[in-house]
């Protein structure tokens, strides 16, 4: 049947979808996953979830809010966030990994245009080009130290497993989250002031391409954060 879903694998990790079977036989538009659960969006805009309840496999407490108008679903390792056509965000799953958005509920009740995630936190970009975050503070869920820089003029957000990097319209950048994974760019910040063109990530590091074509990296040296061996020693941006 068109849009039907078939599952297999470990029962507790989403391989067993019998409880949701009648809803998955047709009209499924898209599928999303956390570490051990799935979420399906149907053509009517409703959401069906199954798998480990601790990882978002149970939507009983938010089911009514997910019965229509869901546009996209995003996930951390253990939680989901649904973006509705109205710009409202609904979350469920492990509370500490982004499933509990109570603290920012008023801010994400409308006007959200996109969502990004690490393994334990979400960042929502609003139509005002401001950023709202929630989830594990050690994996990007706490942006209090850089909040004033995220109120406006954010152009894009790049996450890795435990940190976020936001690129602003003037070429500046803002990072937060685990310092080991690039949440603290102190060593390279002077090279990037108002010069960033784009930001890219691995699981634990970031690389920024500057407006003059240089590449500057930071974060875990085991994940690409240390690029000194391949830097041109004569280049002005060599680390």
Secondary structure, 3 states (H helix, E strand, C coil): CCCCCCCCCCHHHCCCCHHHHHHCCCCEEEEEECCCEEEEEECCCCEEEEECHHHCCCCCCCHHHHCCCEEEEEECCCEEEEEECCCCEEEEECHHHCCCCHHHCCCCCCCEEEEEECCCEEEEEECCCCEEEEECHHHCCCCHHHHHHCCCCEEEEEECCCEEEEEECCCCEEEEECHHHHHCCCCCHHHHCCCEEEEEECCCEEEEEECCCCEEEEECHHHCCCCHHHCCCCCCCCC
